[in-house]
Amino acid sequence: MTAEQLLRNIEECRERMIDLASYSSMVDHQVVEASTELDKLINQYIYLTKKQ
């Protein structure tokens, strides 16, 4: 996966998490899952860009 793809995925996941949180609480299971996924994507992006 390229850095550009990761950035798109990060933005999509961030928007999904915000949307979910606006209709529920920050501790809702789906919000926590989206936040965890966002963390993983950000970590992948950092790892990928540090290697270059």
C-alpha positions as CSV (number, residue, x, y, z in Angstrom):
1,M,0.0,0.0,0.0
2,T,1.3,3.4,-0.9
3,A,1.5,6.5,1.4
4,E,-1.2,8.1,-0.7
5,Q,-3.5,5.2,-0.3
6,L,-2.9,5.1,3.4
7,L,-3.7,8.8,3.7
8,R,-7.0,8.3,1.8
9,N,-7.9,5.4,4.1
10,I,-7.0,7.4,7.2
11,E,-9.2,10.2,6.1
12,E,-12.1,7.9,5.3
13,C,-11.7,6.1,8.6
14,R,-11.5,9.4,10.5
15,E,-14.7,10.7,8.8
16,R,-16.5,7.4,9.6
17,M,-15.4,7.6,13.3
18,I,-16.6,11.2,13.6
19,D,-19.9,10.3,12.0
20,L,-20.4,7.3,14.3
21,A,-19.5,9.4,17.4
22,S,-22.0,12.1,16.4
23,Y,-24.8,9.6,16.6
24,S,-23.7,7.8,19.7
25,S,-21.1,8.1,22.5
26,M,-17.4,8.0,22.3
27,V,-17.4,4.6,24.2
28,D,-19.8,3.0,21.7
29,H,-18.3,-0.3,20.4
30,Q,-18.4,0.9,16.7
31,V,-16.7,4.1,17.6
32,V,-13.9,2.3,19.5
33,E,-13.4,-0.1,16.6
34,A,-13.1,2.8,14.1
35,S,-10.7,4.5,16.5
36,T,-8.6,1.4,16.7
37,E,-8.6,1.0,13.0
38,L,-7.6,4.6,12.6
39,D,-4.7,4.1,15.0
40,K,-3.5,1.1,13.0
41,L,-3.6,3.0,9.7
42,I,-1.7,6.0,11.2
43,N,0.9,3.6,12.6
44,Q,1.3,2.0,9.1
45,Y,1.6,5.4,7.5
46,I,4.3,6.5,10.0
47,Y,6.2,3.2,9.5
48,L,6.0,3.5,5.7
49,T,7.1,7.1,5.6
50,K,10.0,6.6,8.0
51,K,11.4,3.8,5.8
52,Q,11.7,6.1,2.8
